[in-house]
Amino acid sequence: MADLEPTVAILGATGRVGREMLAILEERGFPCGRLRALASGRSAGQSLTFRATQVTVEDVEGADLSGIQIALFSAGGSVSRRWAPRFVEAGALVVDNSSAWRMDPQVPLVVPEVNPDALLLGRKGPGGLLAPPGIVANPNCSTIQLVVVLAALARWGLRRVIVSTYQSVSGAGERGVREYRAQRDGLSSSSDVMGRVVHENVVPWIGPLGDQGYTEEEMKMVRESRKILGLPGLRLCCTAVRVPVVSAHCESVNVQLARDASQQDLRSCLGSLQGVRLLDDPHRRVFPTPRDAAGGDDILVGRLRPDPSAPNTWNMWVVADNVRKGAALNAVQIAELLLSGE
């Protein structure tokens, strides 16, 4: 982009992820000539702080979209399907955090540490970044932390992956957090958002029911991982579970490799990854937990050990803050790539 200080918009700016996007833009010194905060009419008029300046939230329905170069969306699939094409038509590049565009074959689904080249597949001449529709999809939070690890292990070939997720209530948005806290504090036993009471419980069900008894959340991880890794035939099976934790998702990952690798090979590989931190000392009970990951940007990996029941197979425990790396940070990192043109 020629403009070194673009106008950046956040749609869904008053939500949990939107506010985190705002904070991360400031933390990382993102070059932003003007920041516009957009939301529904219910939130219009609220004031947010960005770089010591008050930003008034605008109602997207009446907003002038001209002049926006980059738009970060975190307002849900139906909102994205309606508004992303309008922002693109007005000249913006949209980074969308919903599931609306992820499996569209024309839309790149990007984790910057894994497949940044996907942004260049639609390149059109000098300085061009992305053919129409001008949208980049941010993957599901659980997919992001998984594929960063799988992409590194792919050097030995990925034969089969079995993953069970242990997902915090913030994965259900601000409403999910409020519902959980009301349950915890004895104020309500409502489970309208998450389907079952999560307080003092573990619920193996996230999202609507899909094919063959799997939930939508489970199939998202399968389909998105295949697309991001460029492995359409990857054998991957998932069970998604909601747990009574506010922040950070955990994953138990079992990976069967196609070729031999030693434990030291894997430790060296994972320990050298950008954005990954190895916390793995079984003799001192060093391993990652949601408390370690909450509020941080790194993907934490521990409990690395061989699976004695199958050859070339390894178990590991992967933890990350689902609102930061699993949503807001990944979106800002995509925007940084778009801005750099690299």
N, C-alpha and C positions, 0 to 999 in steps of 0.2 A: 504494500500500500504506500502511496506517495505521501499521505498525511501521517506525520510521525506522532501526532497527538490527536487521535481520532475521537469522535463523539461515541461514547459507549452507553448503551441502554441495558438495564436489567428489567425484564418483565417477570413479575412475581417478586418484586424487590422487598416486600414486607414479610414474606414467608421465611421459614427457617433456613432453607438453602439460599434464597435470595440475599438475605442479610449476611450469610457467610461469604457469598460471592463478593459483596461490597467490601467486607473486611479483607478478603484475600487480595483484591485489586489494590487496596491501599498497602497491605503488608509487602507485596511484591513490587511496589513502585511501578505498576502498569502504566504506560504512557497514555494518559487520558486527558484530552483537552477539555471535555465536558462530560459529566456523568448525569444521565437521566434515569430516574426511578419511575417505573410504570407498574400499575396493578389494576385491579378491578375498582369499580366505583366505591366499593365498601372501604377500601384503604386509601382512596384519593384524599389528599390534603394532609396526610401524615408527614412528619418531618424525619429524615434520616441524616446522619452525619457522615460525611466523606471528606477526608483531608481537612478536618476542622471547619468545614463549610456545611451549612444546612441545605439539604436537597429536599424539595417538596415532591411528594409522590403524585404523579399524574394519573388520571383515569385514561387507560389505553383507548377506550372507546372514542374519546374526543381528541386524542393526541395527534400532533403533526409528526409524521414519521420521517420526513425528509431530513437529510443531514446526518442520520445515524449510520456509522460505518460498521460497528460490531454490536450485535444484540445477544445478550445472554438470557436464555429463557429458562424459567423454573416455575411454571404455572399449570402444569398438567397437560395431558395429551389432547383433550378436546380444545383447549385454548391454543395450544401449539398448532394443531391442524388448521385452525381458523386464521391465526395471526402470522405464522411464519411466512407464508407466501406473500402477505401484504408488506411485511418488513423487507423481504427480498426485493419485491417490486419497487419499493421506495429507495433501494440502493444498499441495504444492509446485508452483511453476512451474519447468519443466525447460528448460534451454538445452542442446541436444544437439549435440555436435561430430561425430557419426558420419553416415553416409549413410542411416541407417534411416528417417528421417522427412522428408527434404528434399523429396521429390516428392509427399508426401501433400497433397492439395488443401486439407485442413483445417488444415494446419500452416504457419505463416508461415516463410518462408526469408528471412533478414534480414541485410543489411549496413547498419549504422546510417547511414552517409554517403549511402546510396542510397535505401532504402525503409523508413524507420522507421515510416511510416504502416501498413505491413503488420501491425504489432503491434496496431493498433486496429480491424482489420477485424472481429474477433469481440467487440468491446467490448459488455458487458452492463450497462448502467445506470451510475450514478455510482460511480466508484472501481473499476469492473470492468475487468480487463485480460485479454482472451482468453477466448473460449468454449472448451469442451472441444475437443481433449484437453489443453489447458494446456501444450503443448509448443511451443518455438520451435527451429527448426533453424538450425544454423550451417553456412554453405556450405562447399564444398570450398575448400582453401587457394588453389589456382590461380584458381578462380572469383572469389574476393573481390578480389584485386588487379586482375583484368581488369574487373569490372563497375564499380568505382569510376571508372575511366577512361572506359569506354563510356557510363556514365550522364551524364557531363559533356558528351561529344561528341554525345549524342542530341539536343541543341538544334538541330543541323544535320541531324538525321535519320540513322539508321543503315541503310545499304543492304545492306552485306555486311561480314563480319568473318572474317579468316583468322588463326589464332593457332597458333604453335608454342611449346610450353613446354619449359623446360630445368630440370628439377626436382631438387632436392637429395635426398640419401639420407635425410635426416631426415623426408621425406614418407612414408617406409615405417616410421616409428616408431623406437623405440629398437633394435629388432632389426635394422632396416635399417642404422642407424649402426654397430652392432657388426659386422655382416657386412662392411660396406665397410672398416672399419678393420682387420679381420682380413685382408682381401684386400690392402689397402695395405701392411700390415706383414709380409706373406708368411707369415702364420700359418695361412691357410686359403684355398682357392679355392672354398669353398662359395657357392652362389647360391640357396639355398633360399628366401630372403625376396624377392629382387628378380628372380629368374628367370634372370639372366645376370650375369656378372662385370662390375661397374661400374668398378672401379679401372682407370685408364688406358683407359677405354672410354666410349662413348656409346650408350645403349640406347633405341631408339625404341619402347618397349613398357612400359606401366604398367597393371597390373590385368588382370583376365580379358578374354577376347575377347568382343566384343558383336556388334551387327549390322553387316553390310556391311564387315567387316574392321576396324572401329574398336574400340579397347579401352574398357573401362568408364570409365577416367579421362577419356578424350576425350569420351565421350558425357555424362558428368557435367557437364562445362563447358558443353556445348551446352544441355542441358535446364535446368540451374540458372540460367544466364545469362538464358535466356528468361523463366523464372519471376520472378526478381528484378527484371528490367527491365520486366516487364509487356508483353513483346513476343513472343508465342507463335510468330510467324512469322519471327522474326529469322533471317537467313541467316548461319550461323556454322559454321565448320569448324575442327577442332582436330587437331593431332598432338602427343602427349605423349611427352616424352623424359626419361630419367633420366641425370643427369650426375654425375661424381665430385666433388661438392661437399657438405659437411656441412649447411650452413645457407643458406637463401634460394633462392627460385624465380625464374627469369627467364622472360620471355615476349617473343617477337617478334610484334608485333601489326600487322596490315594492316587498315585500316578504310576502307571506301568510304562517303562521306557522300552524303546526298541533295541537299544544297545547298552552294553555294560557301562556303569559309572560307579565309582566308589563314593562312600560317604564324604570323603574329603573333596572329591571333585564337585559334589553338589554344594557343599558348604562354601567352597571357594567361588563357585558360580553365583550363588544367591547372595553371598556376602559382598560381592563386588558390584551389585546392581544399583543403579541410580534410583533413589527413592525407596530402597528396601533396607531394612535393618534386621540383622540376624540376632535373635535372642535365644540362644540354644546352648545351655549348659545343664544337662540332666542331673549331674552330680550335685549341683548347687540349687536345683529346682528353678533354674532361670528359663522362663518361657513367657511369651506375650499373653496379655489378657486385655479385655476392653479398657481397663483403667490405664494401662500403658499406652494404648493407642489414642484414647479420646483427646481431642484437641490438637493432635499432631498430624503431620503430613505424610509420614513414612508408612509403608506397608511392613508389618512386623512378621517375621517367620521364626518358628521354633518347633520343638518336638520332632526334629528330623530323624527318622529311623527307618531301617529296612522292614519291609513286609515279608515275614518268613513264609507266607502261604503262596507266594507267586514270585517268579524270577524277575529281576530288574525292576522291582516295585518298591515304592517309597511312600511313607506316610509323613505328613507335615501339618502344622497348625498355622494358619494365616489370619492375621488380624489387622484391621484398618478402620479409621474413623470414616463412617459411611457418609457423613454430611460434608466432610472436607475432601479427602482424596476420592471418596466414592461419588462425589457430585460437584461441589463448588470448585475445588482446586483443579480437578481434571478439566472442567470447562474453561477456567482461566488459562490453564496451560495450552489448551487448544487455541484460544484467542491469541496467546503469545506467538504461537506458530503461524497463525494467519497474518498477524501483524508483521512478523519478520519475513514472511514469504519463503521461508526455508522448507 
